[in-house]
Amino acid sequence: MRTRYTVAWASVAERDLQTVAEFLTTDDPAAAAHVLDQIEARTAALQQMPERGRVVPELAAFGIHTYRELIVTPWRIIYRISEQTVYVLAVLDGRRNVEDVLLDRLINSTPSGNLIPE
């Protein structure tokens, strides 16, 4: 029997998702609903296979391999696995310079460099 993980959204990731929804709804509410459904489905699937996403390449370049991502083009869903929980940490527009945002959010968020306690 496979282990089932809990998926928890950080408040900053929830705000990111809300921003995505507002941005997309302005142009096309149906497309916005479709993208949000895709993001929800992909993150929910992490309950069964949390390692399905790739290591975030911008962070791997700094030797940081604990953060993973899923792509729902052009959105990048950044998450981290800790014990039996998958923490969704950000939903970012992959067309932007993601490295600066990731370094600020994921490395400099707490003294230990993590958004979640160890």
Backbone as CSV, one residue per row, in Angstrom:
resi,resn,N_x,N_y,N_z,CA_x,CA_y,CA_z,C_x,C_y,C_z
1,MET,0.839,-1.185,0.000,0.000,0.000,0.000,0.879,1.243,0.000
2,ARG,0.584,2.166,-0.875,1.350,3.403,-0.960,1.008,4.347,0.179
3,THR,2.014,5.094,0.589,1.808,6.115,1.608,1.054,7.286,0.991
4,ARG,0.103,7.797,1.726,-0.653,8.966,1.272,-0.132,10.182,2.026
5,TYR,0.224,11.207,1.297,0.758,12.434,1.866,-0.351,13.468,2.012
6,THR,-0.150,14.383,2.931,-1.031,15.529,3.073,-0.441,16.664,2.251
7,VAL,-1.279,17.387,1.527,-0.826,18.559,0.782,-1.309,19.796,1.527
8,ALA,-0.368,20.638,1.935,-0.679,21.862,2.679,-0.162,23.066,1.894
9,TRP,-0.977,24.077,1.789,-0.606,25.291,1.057,-0.131,26.364,2.027
10,ALA,1.052,26.900,1.783,1.533,28.051,2.547,0.660,29.252,2.184
11,SER,0.494,30.165,3.124,-0.363,31.324,2.862,0.134,32.136,1.667
12,VAL,1.438,32.231,1.492,1.975,32.981,0.350,1.615,32.287,-0.961
13,ALA,1.573,30.971,-0.987,1.180,30.237,-2.192,-0.310,30.423,-2.470
14,GLU,-1.114,30.467,-1.418,-2.546,30.734,-1.596,-2.750,32.121,-2.195
15,ARG,-1.957,33.098,-1.725,-2.035,34.447,-2.294,-1.594,34.440,-3.759
16,ASP,-0.541,33.686,-4.049,-0.101,33.560,-5.446,-1.235,33.032,-6.317
17,LEU,-1.904,31.997,-5.844,-2.989,31.381,-6.612,-4.138,32.368,-6.812
18,GLN,-4.430,33.137,-5.777,-5.477,34.156,-5.889,-5.092,35.210,-6.928
19,THR,-3.829,35.598,-6.939,-3.341,36.571,-7.921,-3.453,36.014,-9.337
20,VAL,-3.099,34.752,-9.509,-3.232,34.095,-10.815,-4.693,34.113,-11.251
21,ALA,-5.583,33.759,-10.338,-7.014,33.719,-10.652,-7.517,35.095,-11.079
22,GLU,-7.142,36.120,-10.334,-7.588,37.477,-10.664,-7.034,37.923,-12.012
23,PHE,-5.770,37.642,-12.261,-5.126,38.026,-13.517,-5.805,37.350,-14.704
24,LEU,-6.021,36.051,-14.609,-6.596,35.310,-15.729,-8.079,35.613,-15.932
25,THR,-8.801,35.824,-14.851,-10.233,36.080,-14.937,-10.520,37.380,-15.670
26,THR,-9.612,38.330,-15.568,-9.787,39.615,-16.247,-9.953,39.421,-17.749
27,ASP,-9.170,38.526,-18.330,-9.218,38.301,-19.777,-10.225,37.233,-20.193
28,ASP,-10.275,36.133,-19.451,-11.101,35.001,-19.881,-11.457,34.130,-18.676
29,PRO,-12.631,34.355,-18.089,-13.018,33.587,-16.900,-13.016,32.069,-17.112
30,ALA,-13.404,31.605,-18.296,-13.423,30.157,-18.553,-12.005,29.596,-18.573
31,ALA,-11.094,30.315,-19.198,-9.692,29.875,-19.223,-9.108,29.897,-17.820
32,ALA,-9.475,30.898,-17.038,-8.997,30.981,-15.657,-9.449,29.762,-14.868
33,ALA,-10.708,29.395,-15.009,-11.231,28.224,-14.299,-10.496,26.961,-14.727
34,HIS,-10.195,26.848,-16.009,-9.481,25.672,-16.520,-8.077,25.584,-15.913
35,VAL,-7.354,26.689,-15.906,-5.994,26.700,-15.348,-6.032,26.381,-13.859
36,LEU,-6.960,26.983,-13.132,-7.060,26.722,-11.694,-7.413,25.261,-11.426
37,ASP,-8.276,24.684,-12.247,-8.599,23.255,-12.111,-7.363,22.394,-12.338
38,GLN,-6.557,22.758,-13.340,-5.328,22.007,-13.609,-4.359,22.096,-12.431
39,ILE,-4.193,23.292,-11.899,-3.288,23.470,-10.759,-3.784,22.655,-9.570
40,GLU,-5.085,22.711,-9.317,-5.657,21.946,-8.207,-5.456,20.445,-8.402
41,ALA,-5.703,19.958,-9.604,-5.554,18.520,-9.877,-4.101,18.074,-9.740
42,ARG,-3.182,18.861,-10.265,-1.763,18.491,-10.203,-1.263,18.479,-8.765
43,THR,-1.667,19.469,-7.973,-1.203,19.493,-6.583,-1.877,18.399,-5.764
44,ALA,-3.134,18.103,-6.034,-3.820,17.021,-5.319,-3.148,15.679,-5.606
45,ALA,-2.644,15.498,-6.816,-1.975,14.247,-7.186,-0.686,14.033,-6.394
46,LEU,-0.165,15.092,-5.800,1.043,14.960,-4.979,0.788,14.115,-3.731
47,GLN,-0.470,13.918,-3.360,-0.798,13.065,-2.216,-0.282,11.648,-2.424
48,GLN,-0.252,11.206,-3.659,0.146,9.832,-3.948,1.564,9.713,-4.486
49,MET,2.025,10.721,-5.206,3.377,10.671,-5.784,4.058,12.032,-5.630
50,PRO,4.503,12.362,-4.436,5.052,13.702,-4.216,6.367,13.973,-4.933
51,GLU,7.080,12.945,-5.315,8.368,13.168,-5.977,8.237,13.258,-7.498
52,ARG,7.015,13.352,-8.001,6.804,13.417,-9.450,7.389,14.682,-10.067
53,GLY,7.444,15.775,-9.336,7.979,17.018,-9.880,9.499,17.000,-9.925
54,ARG,10.043,17.839,-10.770,11.503,17.926,-10.873,12.060,18.854,-9.797
55,VAL,13.345,18.708,-9.515,14.037,19.636,-8.627,14.071,20.984,-9.340
56,VAL,13.862,22.066,-8.583,13.854,23.410,-9.167,15.259,23.728,-9.684
57,PRO,15.429,23.888,-11.000,16.773,24.039,-11.558,17.531,25.257,-11.041
58,GLU,16.835,26.365,-10.826,17.512,27.569,-10.341,18.104,27.362,-8.959
59,LEU,17.453,26.550,-8.143,17.969,26.272,-6.803,19.012,25.169,-6.838
60,ALA,18.835,24.204,-7.723,19.824,23.129,-7.860,21.185,23.701,-8.225
61,ALA,21.191,24.795,-8.977,22.449,25.444,-9.352,23.208,25.943,-8.123
62,PHE,22.485,26.153,-7.010,23.096,26.580,-5.752,23.282,25.406,-4.793
63,GLY,23.065,24.189,-5.276,23.217,23.008,-4.439,22.014,22.716,-3.562
64,ILE,20.892,23.359,-3.840,19.669,23.159,-3.055,18.762,22.212,-3.837
65,HIS,18.546,21.030,-3.283,17.786,20.002,-3.997,16.513,19.593,-3.260
66,THR,16.116,20.350,-2.254,14.954,19.974,-1.447,13.645,20.540,-1.978
67,TYR,13.704,21.424,-2.955,12.493,22.029,-3.503,12.225,21.459,-4.886
68,ARG,10.962,21.147,-5.131,10.562,20.539,-6.398,9.503,21.428,-7.044
69,GLU,9.197,21.128,-8.294,8.177,21.922,-8.974,7.379,21.087,-9.961
70,LEU,6.147,21.517,-10.136,5.266,21.024,-11.186,5.036,22.183,-12.142
71,ILE,4.825,21.874,-13.391,4.568,22.907,-14.387,3.140,22.762,-14.899
72,VAL,2.392,23.843,-14.821,1.115,23.994,-15.513,1.325,25.257,-16.341
73,THR,1.817,25.080,-17.536,2.330,26.168,-18.369,1.403,27.371,-18.385
74,PRO,1.929,28.574,-18.110,3.309,28.922,-17.796,3.603,28.944,-16.299
75,TRP,2.712,28.417,-15.493,2.843,28.516,-14.042,3.734,27.415,-13.487
76,ARG,4.541,27.785,-12.508,5.430,26.840,-11.828,4.962,26.734,-10.382
77,ILE,4.656,25.527,-9.958,4.167,25.269,-8.603,5.340,24.699,-7.812
78,ILE,5.840,25.482,-6.865,7.019,25.107,-6.100,6.569,24.469,-4.790
79,TYR,7.185,23.337,-4.444,6.801,22.657,-3.213,7.992,21.958,-2.586
80,ARG,7.774,21.520,-1.348,8.797,20.793,-0.600,8.123,19.644,0.142
81,ILE,8.798,18.526,0.196,8.283,17.359,0.914,8.973,17.299,2.267
82,SER,8.180,17.164,3.320,8.721,17.012,4.665,7.911,15.934,5.374
83,GLU,8.556,14.813,5.630,7.907,13.650,6.231,6.693,13.254,5.395
84,GLN,5.490,13.318,5.935,4.285,12.892,5.215,3.484,14.075,4.680
85,THR,4.113,15.240,4.585,3.413,16.432,4.119,4.139,17.048,2.933
86,VAL,3.363,17.457,1.954,3.870,18.221,0.815,3.419,19.659,1.045
87,TYR,4.388,20.569,1.155,4.093,21.979,1.369,4.191,22.716,0.040
88,VAL,3.070,23.232,-0.441,3.076,24.059,-1.647,3.484,25.458,-1.202
89,LEU,4.578,25.957,-1.780,5.193,27.188,-1.298,5.008,28.377,-2.223
90,ALA,4.779,28.144,-3.494,4.648,29.261,-4.433,4.002,28.793,-5.727
91,VAL,3.296,29.708,-6.360,2.795,29.530,-7.722,3.293,30.750,-8.484
92,LEU,4.253,30.529,-9.373,4.943,31.630,-10.037,4.775,31.560,-11.548
93,ASP,4.807,32.720,-12.172,4.766,32.805,-13.629,6.146,32.447,-14.159
94,GLY,6.243,31.348,-14.869,7.516,30.874,-15.381,8.131,31.767,-16.442
95,ARG,7.387,32.744,-16.933,7.933,33.672,-17.928,8.747,34.783,-17.272
96,ARG,8.632,34.897,-15.970,9.403,35.905,-15.231,10.767,35.342,-14.867
97,ASN,11.629,36.215,-14.360,12.914,35.768,-13.829,12.628,35.124,-12.477
98,VAL,12.459,33.844,-12.499,12.018,33.109,-11.318,13.125,32.999,-10.269
99,GLU,14.353,33.024,-10.702,15.472,32.839,-9.774,15.440,33.842,-8.626
100,ASP,15.219,35.110,-8.928,15.203,36.126,-7.878,14.068,35.889,-6.883
101,VAL,12.891,35.559,-7.399,11.739,35.309,-6.525,11.993,34.091,-5.646
102,LEU,12.505,33.024,-6.243,12.764,31.801,-5.481,13.814,32.020,-4.402
103,LEU,14.887,32.672,-4.757,15.938,32.903,-3.768,15.415,33.725,-2.603
104,ASP,14.614,34.729,-2.899,14.055,35.553,-1.833,13.095,34.756,-0.957
105,ARG,12.183,34.043,-1.584,11.159,33.318,-0.826,11.669,32.056,-0.148
106,LEU,12.463,31.274,-0.836,12.807,29.949,-0.336,14.091,29.896,0.474
107,ILE,15.022,30.768,0.192,16.287,30.713,0.910,16.316,31.694,2.072
108,ASN,15.769,32.869,1.878,15.888,33.920,2.880,14.645,34.086,3.745
109,SER,13.735,33.127,3.752,12.480,33.275,4.476,12.616,33.118,5.980
110,THR,13.493,32.253,6.447,13.694,32.048,7.878,15.185,31.923,8.131
111,PRO,15.600,32.017,9.389,17.030,31.872,9.670,17.610,30.551,9.170
112,SER,16.812,29.497,9.151,17.326,28.206,8.687,17.234,28.060,7.174
113,GLY,16.637,29.072,6.510,16.520,29.015,5.061,15.324,28.227,4.573
114,ASN,14.368,27.955,5.449,13.197,27.175,5.067,11.927,27.932,5.395
115,LEU,10.906,27.729,4.592,9.606,28.311,4.877,8.851,27.506,5.927
116,ILE,9.276,26.292,6.136,8.607,25.456,7.124,9.607,25.082,8.202
117,PRO,9.146,24.899,9.423,10.072,24.518,10.489,10.646,23.134,10.254
118,GLU,11.836,22.932,10.737,12.475,21.614,10.608,12.243,20.800,11.856
